[in-house]
Amino acid sequence: MLAFDLQGQDNANADYSALIDIATGASGSEKVIYPNLLFTGNMATGPWGVGFSPAFTEFIPIAIPSGTRIAIRAQSNLNTATVRVFGVMVYGVRM
């Protein structure tokens, strides 16, 4: 399961979208295991002036061995210096 935290604000109230890939493996040679997760919102909405959707994903049933490096990469439609980074928290269930 993934949860998102957008850190920053765009005073232009810009709508934005991002596609997020989840990958595993060594840096520079990651293998995408879940591509193109859509993340959208508006920089002026939400309880702290920052809106995002979804705030978290449903449970994604992917078996990842313990100790595996997990990487997240994103591409966005915004190209402005007023947008900061967004955080992605990965939650796992040990089976």
Secondary structure, DSSP 8 states (H G I E B T S, - for coil): -EEEEE----TT--EEEEEEEEEESSTTS-EEEEEEEEEEEETT-STTS---B-SB---------TT--EEEEEEES---TT---EEEEE-----
